[in-house]
């Protein structure tokens, strides 16, 4: 019989899990501090979000403002925020994807 039953060293597994947890926390912090943008209407509306999806800034070109048509402006704002969030999700996959693969697949609650 093999000593330890051929099982992996528990101390080594715990150290690997702790390192992965630290790497994940560091990547999440980096995402929270990284800003990405999205735009709509050919740049008439621009949104900036963090890598974790928090809206940080919204810029509206005065040409996009028509008091008679606020619906179009609202649509442009939603589209710009949506584009920025898509860019944030791409960034999340780039930063967190390799860490999730190291855990043997996806992490519940993350968008990949």
C-alpha positions, 0 to 999 in steps of 0.5 A: 500500500502506498503511504497516504493512499496516493492522495495529494498532499492536503497542505499543498492543496490548501496552499494552492487554493489560498494562492488562487484566492489571492490571485482572484482577489487581486484581479477583482480589485484590478477590475474595480480600478480599471475603466472601459468605455462604450459609445452610441450615436457615433460618439454623441453619447459615451459611457465609462464603467469600471471593469466590474460594471460600475458606471463612472461617467456619462458624456453627452454631446450637446448635438444629441440633446433635442428637447422635442425628442428625449426618447432618442437621447435616452436610447443613446444613453442606454446603448452607450452604457450597454456597450461599456458593460459589454467591454467590461465583461470582455475585460472580466473574462480576460482577467478572471477567465484563466483563474476560473480555468485553474479552478476546473471550470467556471466560478458560479456567479461570474459571467463566463 
